[in-house]
Amino acid sequence: MNRAFALLLALLLVLSTGVLAKTDFKVGNWMLADDNIFRNYSGQGDMVFMPYAQLGYGSAISDFSSLRFGYSGDFYFFNEMSHRDFSVHAGDFSYSRLWPESNTLLSLGASVESRLNPSDYSYYNYTTGGVFGSFKYYLRDDLMLLARYNLIGKKFKEFEEFNFAEQVFDLRIRHFLPSRTTLSVNAAYYNKSYTSDVETLDSTFVSADDITSGGFPGPMGQRGRGWGMANRLEQFLPEDFEGFYRYGVSSERFEGTSQLKLGASVAQNIAEGTGLMLAYTARINPHSRNRYLTNLGESVLNNEELFDDHYSYNGHEAKVQLRQMLPGQSMLTLLFTVRSRKYSGRPAYDLLGSPLTSGASRLDEALLFTAQYSKSITAGWLGALESLDVVFQGGAGRNSSNDEYYNYKSVWFSMGVEKGF
């Protein structure tokens, strides 16, 4: 990726704010240091710099209705693995209509997004577009209903077997009590229809050791020397060779899948400026089927459902969050998460790419902790400090899995700075 072009684009956007009188514009940068960047057994660490820009334009149609157009560009620059740099670009527009007598809000909109990778990792590339509608209505002063519908289509550059159209129906109800307690329940139905009827995919990783020893994995994970020319290939391998994946096809055929997501939470203001939230979420995969690629990690950088999407498992997740408002427009948030994911129709594998002899399905159990400190600066003796947000985050986690590839620990730290214009 051309980093100079990305920096030039950010500079041009900054300079343009002086003439875009009706725009809102933000630029920022995140720095992430992670000792297990791809969330797998290998423990590959790296530092990633993530500059971004957001540009929006709003126009009032009447006193209670408006249009908004927006663009966002996110860039990911790896310190050690610069050959994996990529960017994600998105554009959207929305229409909003408010009925002030009842505080009812209707929103409609559409969006498009694309991910751009270098040629060696172009299988990550996708283009997605969709439309949405949401409706917020107060049944009573203390009882709010929020309904939302999404229709999304996604196309991958190389894996057309994963191209899909997805519909999401989401319903939420919130009840506000005099005790400064908020109760919330929600239900969402997801339905994914694949645009191709190609069968379920599987993959096997080929490492540098496999090549130099001649032990290439076979189509079903078996290893042997029948793949040829191993010794001659060794001299052509670069020093930073990471390996590659061979893809095969399983026999099960289906056109789509669905999932039901149920959740409930209670938020309590326990003191002035202090809030506690307890939440539970369950995912139910009634068809026990999904298309997947094995031996690929759960990247923390972008939503890569090509490898490990939420349709892959039945899951339970519990969260405890403590939030404390601090002086100087700052806030501290602590979050504990416990989750379990039972993958349906997906066997657990060993590191050689072979299913476990027990035939067990993949089961992940994770314990995660995150701490975040954020501060907003609205005025200062330096103009550059006005409308500035600063965020520090840190976290640690452990994922215990019977699939050795996904058995890992991770510790990470990030900091971000955002400037509004």
C-alpha positions in Angstrom: 0.0 0.0 0.0 1.2 3.5 -0.8 1.6 5.1 2.6 2.6 8.5 1.1 -0.7 8.5 -0.8 -2.7 7.8 2.4 -0.9 10.6 4.3 -1.4 13.0 1.3 -5.2 12.2 1.3 -5.4 13.0 5.0 -3.6 16.3 4.5 -5.9 17.3 1.7 -9.0 16.5 3.8 -7.7 18.7 6.7 -7.0 21.6 4.3 -10.4 21.3 2.8 -12.3 21.9 6.0 -11.9 25.7 5.7 -14.2 25.8 2.6 -16.6 23.1 3.6 -18.8 25.3 5.8 -21.6 22.8 6.3 -19.5 19.8 7.1 -18.4 17.9 10.2 -14.9 16.5 9.9 -12.8 14.3 12.1 -9.3 12.9 11.8 -7.6 10.5 14.3 -5.1 7.8 14.8 -5.1 4.6 16.8 -1.9 2.8 17.9 -2.3 -0.9 18.8 0.4 -3.0 20.4 -0.8 -6.6 20.6 1.2 -9.7 21.5 -1.2 -12.0 19.5 -2.5 -9.9 16.7 -4.3 -12.7 14.8 -5.8 -14.5 17.9 -4.4 -18.0 17.4 -1.8 -20.4 18.8 1.2 -18.8 17.1 1.3 -15.7 19.3 2.4 -13.4 16.5 2.8 -9.9 17.9 2.9 -6.6 16.2 2.2 -2.9 16.5 -0.4 -1.4 14.2 -1.0 2.3 13.4 -4.5 3.1 12.3 -5.1 6.6 11.0 -8.6 7.5 9.9 -10.7 10.3 8.6 -14.5 10.9 8.7 -16.2 13.6 6.6 -19.9 14.3 6.8 -22.3 16.8 5.3 -25.8 17.5 6.7 -28.7 19.4 5.3 -31.9 20.3 6.9 -35.0 19.7 4.8 -37.4 21.1 7.4 -37.5 21.9 11.1 -37.8 18.2 11.9 -36.2 16.3 8.9 -32.7 16.2 7.5 -30.3 14.4 5.1 -26.7 13.5 5.8 -23.9 12.2 3.6 -20.7 10.7 5.0 -17.4 9.2 4.1 -14.9 7.3 6.3 -11.5 6.0 5.5 -9.6 3.6 7.8 -5.9 2.7 7.2 -4.0 -0.2 8.9 -0.2 0.0 8.9 1.7 -2.9 10.4 5.1 -2.3 12.0 6.6 -5.7 11.5 4.4 -7.1 8.7 4.1 -4.0 6.4 3.3 -6.3 3.5 -0.1 -6.8 5.1 -1.1 -3.1 5.2 -4.7 -2.5 4.1 -7.5 0.1 4.1 -11.3 0.2 4.4 -13.4 2.9 2.7 -17.1 3.5 3.3 -19.7 6.0 2.2 -23.3 6.4 3.4 -26.3 8.7 3.4 -29.3 8.8 5.7 -32.7 10.5 6.1 -34.2 11.3 9.5 -37.6 12.5 10.5 -38.6 13.5 14.0 -42.1 13.9 15.4 -41.4 16.1 18.5 -44.8 15.6 20.1 -44.2 11.9 20.7 -40.4 11.9 20.3 -40.8 9.4 17.5 -37.8 9.1 15.1 -37.7 7.5 11.7 -34.3 6.9 10.0 -33.7 5.5 6.5 -30.3 5.1 4.8 -27.9 3.2 2.6 -24.2 2.5 2.7 -21.3 1.0 0.7 -17.9 -0.2 1.9 -14.8 -1.7 0.3 -11.6 -3.3 1.7 -8.3 -3.0 -0.2 -5.4 -5.3 0.4 -2.1 -5.9 -1.4 -2.2 -8.6 -4.1 -0.8 -11.3 -1.8 -3.8 -10.9 0.6 -6.4 -9.9 -1.9 -8.6 -12.8 -0.7 -9.5 -10.5 2.2 -10.9 -7.9 -0.3 -14.7 -7.3 -0.4 -17.3 -4.8 -1.5 -20.5 -4.5 0.5 -23.6 -2.4 0.2 -26.9 -2.2 1.9 -30.0 -0.3 3.0 -31.5 0.1 6.5 -34.5 1.5 8.3 -35.1 2.1 12.0 -38.1 3.3 14.0 -37.9 4.6 17.6 -41.2 5.0 19.4 -42.2 5.7 23.0 -45.0 3.4 24.1 -45.0 5.4 27.4 -42.7 8.0 28.8 -40.7 5.3 30.5 -41.0 2.6 27.8 -39.2 2.8 24.4 -39.4 0.6 21.4 -36.7 0.4 18.7 -37.2 -1.6 15.6 -34.5 -1.9 12.8 -34.2 -3.7 9.5 -31.0 -4.2 7.4 -30.6 -5.6 4.0 -26.9 -6.2 3.1 -25.1 -7.7 0.1 -21.4 -8.7 0.2 -19.0 -9.7 -2.6 -15.5 -11.1 -2.0 -12.9 -10.7 -4.6 -11.7 -14.3 -4.8 -14.1 -16.4 -2.7 -17.4 -16.2 -4.6 -18.5 -19.2 -2.5 -19.0 -16.7 0.4 -20.8 -14.0 -1.5 -24.2 -13.4 0.3 -27.3 -11.3 0.8 -28.2 -10.9 4.5 -31.4 -9.7 6.2 -31.5 -8.6 9.8 -34.6 -7.9 11.9 -33.9 -6.3 15.2 -36.4 -5.4 18.0 -35.4 -3.7 21.3 -37.5 -2.6 24.3 -36.1 -0.4 27.1 -37.8 0.4 30.4 -36.7 3.3 32.5 -37.5 3.0 36.2 -37.6 5.8 38.8 -34.7 4.1 40.7 -32.4 5.2 37.8 -32.5 1.7 36.5 -32.8 0.8 32.8 -34.0 -2.7 31.8 -33.5 -3.8 28.2 -34.4 -6.8 26.2 -33.7 -7.4 22.5 -34.2 -10.1 19.8 -32.7 -10.2 16.4 -33.2 -12.6 13.5 -30.3 -13.0 11.0 -30.7 -14.7 7.6 -27.9 -15.2 5.2 -28.5 -16.4 1.6 -25.4 -17.4 -0.4 -25.4 -16.3 -4.0 -23.5 -19.5 -5.0 -24.4 -23.1 -4.2 -20.8 -24.2 -4.0 -20.2 -26.6 -1.1 -18.6 -26.0 2.3 -15.0 -25.0 2.1 -12.1 -26.2 4.2 -8.4 -25.2 4.3 -5.0 -26.6 5.4 -2.0 -24.5 6.3 1.3 -25.1 4.6 4.3 -23.8 6.6 7.9 -23.2 5.7 8.8 -26.4 7.6 6.3 -28.4 5.5 8.0 -27.2 2.3 11.6 -27.8 3.4 10.7 -31.3 4.7 8.5 -32.2 1.8 5.6 -32.8 4.2 2.9 -30.9 2.3 -0.6 -31.4 3.7 -2.8 -33.4 1.4 -6.4 -32.6 0.4 -7.9 -33.9 3.7 -5.0 -33.0 6.0 -2.8 -36.0 5.3 0.9 -35.4 4.9 3.3 -37.0 2.4 6.0 -36.4 -0.2 3.8 -36.7 -3.3 3.6 -33.0 -3.8 7.1 -32.7 -5.3 10.1 -30.4 -5.6 10.4 -29.5 -1.9 14.1 -29.3 -1.8 14.3 -27.1 -4.9 11.5 -24.8 -3.5 13.5 -24.1 -0.3 16.1 -21.8 -2.0 13.3 -19.6 -3.3 11.6 -18.9 0.1 11.9 -15.4 1.5 13.3 -15.0 5.0 9.9 -13.7 6.3 7.9 -16.5 4.6 4.7 -17.0 6.6 3.2 -20.0 4.7 0.0 -20.3 2.7 -3.3 -22.1 2.7 -4.6 -24.9 0.5 -8.4 -25.0 0.1 -10.6 -28.0 -0.4 -14.3 -28.7 -0.6 -16.4 -30.8 1.7 -19.6 -32.6 0.6 -22.4 -30.8 2.4 -24.4 -28.4 0.2 -26.8 -25.7 1.3 -27.9 -22.3 0.1 -28.1 -20.3 3.3 -28.2 -20.2 7.1 -29.8 -18.2 9.9 -29.4 -17.3 13.5 -31.4 -15.9 16.4 -29.8 -13.6 18.9 -31.4 -12.9 22.2 -30.2 -10.5 24.9 -31.1 -8.8 28.1 -29.3 -6.2 30.2 -29.8 -4.1 33.4 -28.1 -0.8 33.9 -28.1 0.8 37.3 -26.8 4.2 38.4 -25.4 3.2 41.8 -23.9 6.7 42.7 -23.5 10.1 41.2 -21.5 9.5 38.0 -21.2 5.8 38.6 -23.0 3.2 36.5 -23.1 -0.6 36.6 -24.4 -2.8 33.7 -25.0 -6.5 33.6 -25.7 -8.1 30.2 -26.4 -11.5 28.7 -26.5 -12.5 25.0 -27.3 -15.9 23.5 -26.9 -16.9 19.8 -28.9 -19.9 18.5 -28.0 -21.4 15.1 -31.0 -23.6 14.3 -29.6 -25.2 11.1 -26.2 -26.2 12.6 -24.4 -25.3 9.3 -22.0 -22.8 8.0 -19.3 -22.3 5.4 -15.9 -21.9 6.9 -12.1 -22.0 6.4 -10.2 -23.7 9.2 -6.8 -22.8 10.7 -7.4 -19.0 10.3 -7.3 -16.6 13.2 -9.9 -14.2 14.5 -8.3 -10.9 13.6 -9.0 -8.0 15.9 -8.5 -5.4 13.1 -11.6 -5.8 10.8 -14.8 -7.7 10.6 -13.6 -10.8 8.7 -16.5 -13.1 8.7 -15.0 -14.8 5.7 -13.1 -16.9 8.3 -15.1 -16.9 11.5 -18.5 -15.3 11.4 -21.2 -15.4 14.1 -23.2 -17.9 12.0 -20.6 -20.5 12.9 -21.6 -21.1 16.5 -24.2 -21.3 19.2 -23.0 -19.0 22.0 -23.5 -17.6 25.4 -21.9 -14.3 26.6 -22.1 -12.5 29.9 -20.7 -9.0 30.6 -20.2 -6.9 33.7 -19.4 -3.2 33.0 -18.5 -0.5 35.5 -18.4 3.1 34.3 -17.2 6.0 36.3 -17.4 9.7 35.3 -14.3 11.6 36.4 -13.5 15.3 36.6 -12.4 17.2 33.5 -14.8 15.5 31.1 -13.1 12.1 31.5 -14.4 8.6 32.1 -13.1 5.2 33.2 -14.7 2.0 32.0 -14.0 -1.5 33.1 -15.4 -4.5 31.3 -15.4 -8.2 32.1 -16.6 -10.7 29.6 -17.2 -14.5 29.8 -18.3 -16.3 26.7 -18.7 -19.8 25.3 -19.0 -20.7 21.6 -20.0 -24.2 20.4 -19.4 -24.4 16.7 -22.1 -26.3 14.9 -21.2 -28.6 12.1 -17.6 -27.8 12.5 -15.2 -30.4 13.9 -12.2 -29.5 16.1 -8.8 -30.0 14.4 -5.2 -30.5 15.5 -2.4 -28.4 14.3 -1.8 -30.7 11.4 -5.2 -29.9 10.0 -6.8 -33.3 10.9 -10.1 -33.7 12.8 -9.7 -35.0 16.4 -10.2 -38.7 16.7 -13.0 -38.1 19.2 -15.0 -36.3 16.4 -15.8 -33.5 18.8 -17.0 -30.2 17.5 -15.0 -27.1 18.1 -15.7 -25.5 21.5 -14.2 -22.2 22.7 -14.5 -20.7 26.2 -13.0 -17.3 26.8 -12.4 -14.9 29.6 -11.7 -11.2 28.6 -10.9 -8.0 30.5 -10.8 -4.5 29.1 -10.1 -1.1 30.7 -10.6 2.2 29.0 -9.9 5.8 30.0 -11.2 8.6 27.8 -11.0 12.4 28.0 -12.6 15.1 25.9 -11.0 18.5 25.5 -13.5 21.2 24.4 -11.3 24.3 24.9 -7.7 25.1 25.5 -5.1 27.8 25.2 -3.9 26.1 22.0 -6.5 25.9 19.2 -5.2 22.5 18.2 -6.5 21.1 21.6 -10.1 22.2 21.0 -12.6 19.4 20.2 -9.9 16.8 21.0 -10.7 13.3 22.3 -8.0 11.0 23.8 -8.6 7.4 24.6 -6.4 4.8 26.3 -7.3 1.1 26.3 -5.8 -2.1 27.6 -6.9 -5.6 27.8 -6.0 -9.3 28.3 -7.8 -12.5 27.5 -7.6 -16.3 27.3 -9.4 -18.4 24.8 -9.5 -22.1 25.7 -10.4 -24.3 22.8 -10.3 -28.0 21.9 -9.1 -26.9 18.5 -5.4 -26.3 19.1 -5.2 -23.5 16.5 -7.6 -21.3 18.5 -6.1 -22.1 22.0 -4.4 -18.8 22.9 -3.7 -16.0 25.3 -3.4 -12.3 24.4 -2.4 -9.0 26.0 -2.9 -5.7 24.2 -2.7 -1.9 24.6 -4.0 0.9 22.4 -4.3 4.6 22.4 -6.2 6.9 20.1 -6.5 10.6 19.4 -9.4 12.2 17.5 -9.7 15.8 16.4 -13.0 17.4 15.4 -13.4 20.4 13.1 
